[in-house]
Amino acid sequence: MGHDLVIEVGVWSATLSLDDDPAASTLELTAHPTSLRVRKGTGGVQPLAEADKTAIERTIDTHVLQRKTIAFCSTAIAVTDAGSP
């Protein structure tokens, strides 16, 4: 309990569509919920065992994400002061 986790997403895809006008550019990403793997856990009362990592992955998949695909779609892309989006 209380660990800071590093989680790797194993199965994902993304599409970046660039436009001459950065505001019209888009980014869409999807990730498969069962592909998440706990790679590291720091902090907490005691170190994470492999069984703990597996239990965390199962909890994320079934109780948090409920086996639903993770999806991200940008709502805006802006140009920074350096001139890069």
Steps between C-alpha positions, in 0.01 A plus 500: 500500500624849423744409223588730213464273198670491162253336261587395146238489226578202277237529227413843366461697182504869418426723205645848465347708224699815432350798324668819377295668772611337829157571651348265239745218583376205706637217710302184580627214713346171614645245742386146579401472868641151556844603370589712804794363700634626832875536444601669824354618828682739732402620845243307697545308822676205334633415152260367237518125438418355157165380641423858609575630151270237346221588746535872418483427126187289550336770713574770243360283220182375668405765756648826373490469121237223493672355192421815299750637251692805613449784252650846467411761239663841504275801539768751405855521371684828540829643380750566781730802529771288336278465192436128534155350560 
